């Protein structure tokens, strides 16, 4: 064991605190999450005396999201615009926190592997076994990966 072991342990504790903070942010989310992106469309209604005939187009908001590999767009009524915009913002923030948590988990596994290597003792002393070279399951005989 070396000073490297102590450093790895301290890094793991610090990382665990950061993970707890990210988890609190995820668990603390209360509002509805709405997946998608907001968009605005401008169109002409077709009435000759309307303002849109002079260039002031009618605007409407819509929510766009993928559904089964295709993009789907849904009109948002004026009364729902604020609630939908808030839900979309909360969804994006939730996904951002989730991505940070996943990255912290990846870093944690790297540190745990390093700690395991730093604690590994060579045995027997006169002719130690080599460290493991591969991880994971071996493919079944007769099949290729």
Secondary structure, DSSP 8 states (H G I E B T S, - for coil): --HHHHHHHHHHHHHHHHHHHHHHHHHT--S----SEEEEEEE----TTSGGGGT--EEEEEEEEEETTEEEEEEE-GGGHHHHHHHHHHHHHHHHHHHHHHHHHHHHHHHHHHHHHHH---SSSSS--------S----TT---
